[in-house]
Amino acid sequence: MPQVNCRVANCIYWQDGDCEAQKITIAVQGTPNTSSAVNDRSTECETFQARA
């Protein structure tokens, strides 16, 4: 699996700056799955799960 850098330290998959999830899903905010993003702020990681 390729290395995926992450800056969301409160995600359960975050490990010292890397994402340790086995599968990562990224989507465009609020639109159908086939839409194009305008910029990085219009995307979101659907894999994110907050630490308890």
HELIX and SHEET records of a PDB file:
HELIX    1   1 ASP A   40  SER A   42  5                                   3    
SHEET    1   A 2 TRP A  14  GLN A  15  0                                        
SHEET    2   A 2 ASP A  18  CYS A  19 -1                                        
SHEET    1   B 2 ILE A  26  VAL A  28  0                                        
SHEET    2   B 2 THR A  43  CYS A  45 -1                                        
END                                                                             
